Amino acid sequence: MNDRRTIDYFKGCLIGGAIGDALGAPVEFMSLNRIRSAYGKQGLTDYAPGYGRKGAITDDTQMLLFTAEGLMQLIIQETAIPPVLLQAIFQVH
């Protein structure tokens, strides 16, 4: 993972995931009709209060960060990821 581009992509995924989570948090469990009723026909177009403040992340971002940390620890320890674990990860997604 010494490739600068790979590291930048990895960081971009983490940041993009957190931003998307914060944007979607206020409407996470709302139907499209309810979103439009609350925010207009265009829906949510900017950060809105959710979970007590604008731009709040949810447990989704926390899980993303914990998963990333675990993967980084594997790389730092130069521990090979067992093939059975890789297979399980890809089956879930």
C-alpha positions in Angstrom: 0.0 0.0 0.0 2.9 2.3 -0.7 1.3 3.6 -3.8 0.3 7.2 -3.2 -2.8 6.9 -5.5 -4.1 3.9 -3.5 -3.6 5.8 -0.2 -5.5 8.8 -1.7 -8.3 6.6 -2.9 -8.5 5.0 0.5 -8.7 8.4 2.3 -11.2 9.6 -0.3 -13.5 6.6 0.4 -13.4 7.3 4.2 -14.0 11.0 3.8 -16.7 10.5 1.2 -18.4 7.9 3.3 -18.5 10.2 6.4 -19.8 13.1 4.3 -22.5 11.0 2.8 -23.5 9.7 6.2 -23.7 13.2 7.6 -25.8 14.4 4.6 -28.1 11.5 4.9 -28.4 11.2 8.7 -31.4 13.5 9.0 -33.5 11.5 6.5 -32.0 8.0 7.1 -35.3 6.3 7.9 -37.7 8.6 6.1 -39.7 7.7 3.0 -39.3 9.7 -0.2 -42.7 11.3 0.3 -41.8 12.3 3.9 -38.4 13.7 2.8 -40.1 15.8 0.1 -42.8 17.0 2.6 -40.1 18.1 5.0 -37.5 19.5 2.5 -39.4 20.3 -0.7 -39.5 18.6 -4.1 -35.7 18.5 -4.4 -35.3 16.9 -1.1 -32.4 17.5 1.2 -29.8 19.6 -0.6 -27.5 20.6 2.2 -26.6 19.6 5.8 -29.6 19.6 8.1 -29.9 18.9 11.8 -29.8 15.3 12.6 -29.0 13.5 15.8 -28.7 16.8 17.6 -26.6 18.9 15.2 -25.8 19.7 11.6 -23.3 17.4 10.0 -23.6 14.7 12.6 -22.3 11.3 11.6 -23.9 8.0 12.6 -22.9 4.6 13.7 -22.4 3.9 10.0 -19.3 6.1 9.9 -18.1 4.7 13.2 -18.3 1.1 11.8 -16.5 2.2 8.6 -13.6 3.7 10.7 -13.4 0.6 13.0 -13.2 -1.6 9.9 -10.6 0.6 8.3 -8.5 0.6 11.5 -8.6 -3.2 11.6 -7.5 -3.5 8.0 -4.7 -1.0 8.6 -3.5 -3.0 11.6 -3.4 -6.1 9.4 -1.2 -4.3 6.9 1.1 -2.7 9.5 1.6 -6.1 11.1 2.3 -7.5 7.7 -0.2 -10.2 8.4 -1.8 -11.9 5.4 -5.5 -11.8 5.4 -6.7 -15.4 5.4 -8.4 -16.3 2.1 -11.5 -17.5 4.0 -11.9 -14.0 5.5 -11.5 -12.3 2.1 -14.1 -14.7 0.7 -16.5 -13.8 3.6 -16.0 -10.1 3.1 -16.7 -10.2 -0.6 -19.8 -12.4 -0.1 -21.3 -9.9 2.2 -20.9 -7.1 -0.4 
